[in-house]
Structures are given as C-alpha cells and as structure tokens.
Amino acid sequence: MKSVALSIGIVSLLAHHSTAAFDVKQQITIEGVLLRYAWINPHVFLWVEGTDKDGKTVTWEVEGSPPAFLARQGLTKDVLEVGSRVTVHGSPGRDPKRGLVLMNTLETR
C-alpha cells in the first residue's frame, strides 16, 4: 500500500478564485475512507466518509488544487486508492451542513 503526506499551499488557490465559501481562519482535520475522487480541472475533488465533531457519519466533499499543481507536489491520481484511509487538513466550509473542506494537506495510508 502506498503512503504519502502532501502539503498544499492555500495561497495558490487564493490566486485562482475566491475562498468565500470556506472559513480560512479555521483549520479542521478529517479522517476517513476515500469513497471516490474526481481528478479534473480546475480542481481535484475527493469524497471522504468520516465523522463530524458530534461523531455522526458524514461524507465530506474536499476541494483541492488543480491536478497539475498537485502533481508538482507529488500527488497524482495513481497515489489515490478508493477505499484507502486518508487524513485531510483544511479549512471548513462556512455552511456546516454541506460538509465542505478546502484541502491544505493530505495523507494517505
């Protein structure tokens, strides 16, 4: 099984578009199972099943950087494996009911 830890700068996202949907002053960590991903432009998306702060099962929608940027950081779609455990650090969405996260770092196991 592959393991990778990746640090992704949020600054690159700020140059691309607004982060108004996210509370970039706060950071959260989610751990869970990678359900699926979309390796597309302009941003990679991951769907991770984990739990919220109350212990309820949640499917988090994680927005990442563009594929080319992630590849330069060492993350390619070949590293991601549906069903693997992942840890995402990032900024939560402003609407807690939506389960959105703007990814800063990703660790796969």
N, C-alpha and C positions, 0 to 999 in steps of 0.2 A: 504494500500500500504506500502511496506517495504522501509525503508530508511537506507542507510549505507554509511559511509565515511571510506575509506580504504587508508592507507599509505603503499606503496610498495617500498622497498629499491631497487634501481638500482644496488647496489653492488652485489646482488645475481645473477643478470643477467650477470654481468661482469665476474663472475667466470664460468659461463656456456658457453658463446660464445661471439664472438666479437660484439661490438655495432657499427661497422664501418658504417653501413647504416644509423645511426642516429647522429644528432648533439647534443651530450650530454651536451654541454656547454650552450645550449639554452633550454628554457622551454616555452611551449605553453599551453593554456587551450582551450579545445574544449567542447562545449555544444551541445547536440542534442538528437536525439531519437535512442535508441538501435534497430537496424534493425535485427541483428542476432548475434550469438556468436558460437564459437567452443571451447568446454571445453575439450581440448585434450592435450596430452603430445607431444612435450616437452614444449609447451607454449599455454596459452589460447589466443584466438583472439576474438576481438569484432569489429563489423562494426557499426559505428555511423554516422548517417546523421546529418550534421550540416552545418555551413558556414565557408568559409575561411576569411582571413583578408580583402578581397575585397567584402564580402557579397554574394559570389556565393555559391550555394548549392554544398556540397562535401560529398562523402561517405568516411569517414576516416577508415583506417584499423589500429586497435590498437593492438599492441603486448604486452601481459602481461607475468607474471611469470608462472612457471609450476603450474598445478592445486593443487598439494599437498602444495606448498608454500603459495598459495593464501588461501587455506582452513585454514592453521595455523594462517593466518592473519584475519580470519573471513569472507572471501568471498567464498561462494560456488555457484554452478550453480543454487541452489534454490533461491538465493538472486536476480539473474538476471531475468528480465522480459522483453521479447521483446515488444517494444512499449513504454517502460518507458523512462523518461528523465534521462540523465546521464551527468556528468561533468568529463572529463578526463584531468589530468595534466600530461605532459610528455615531452619527447624530440622529436622534429620533425625529420622526415626523411630528409636525405641530398638532395633528389630529390623531390622538392615541387610538381611536377606533379603527384606523386604517392599517396599522402595523407597518409603517414605512420606516426605513433606515437608510441613511446616506453613508455608505461604507468608507471608513478610513483605513482599516486593516482587516485582513482575512487570514485565518489559519485553517488549514485542512489537516485531517488525520486519516 
